[in-house]
């Protein structure tokens, strides 16, 4: 019964929002929220000798520093700048309350340890996600893993209205998702993957869609970046190295800069 009420309430929310006029925003990209995934008691995915939370934080801080050094008109806000636990809903609301123009969440990927693909070390590369329904089991697995932090939060049943990150039925709500920011989210995601492939010389696994709660709750263009697979030994070494982290951050910066220039070029 609880899940039925949850689904109905969200359906009503979408019906109401469909008739709501979205205020036009200043096209200038003045504020970006950089979200280092996981943190504190939530380690995220684990490599042989590394933790997702640590790598994500280092890349996020390097990315933000590069923006501050080169784009003085941009305000950078971090959802976390230390190894602390931030609830998923709080990350999204931090961006909303600060009127952010972009939300970029940084993560590391992994395959389940028991899969044959992991043993072969055959899967590696970057992926950038935008909000939407997953079209493959692999995308769904990523969304479930990143949403699973909800289960670590106190009072999550009330905050997330019964959303269960491990239940396929809970993700039905994302099939109703429509956003005025989807086009620009895709535009940014494509630039990020192009930079990773063409300039950073990483394997790009492309732009994908899946149901991430943190993207669903943000009221601006938003992306979630999987910077590589910690289940792959070579990629784990790359991502754990400060030079590799700097290269990833530089790719993110160039994509952000190009996106900003493109959007602001439309201002009369």
Secondary structure, DSSP 8 states (H G I E B T S, - for coil): -HHHHHHHHHHHHHHHHHTS------SS--EEEEEE--BTTB--SB-SS-BHHHHHHHHHHHHHHHHHHH-TT-EEEES-SSS----HHHHHHHHHHTT-SEEEEEEEE---TTSHHHHHT----EEEEEES--SSHHHHHHHHHHHGGGGGSTTHHHHTTT--TT-GGGGGGGGG---TTHHHHHHHHHHHHHHHHHTS---EEEEEEE--HHHHT-SSEEEEEEEEETTSHHHHHHHHSHHHHHHHHHHHHHHHHHHHHHHHTT--
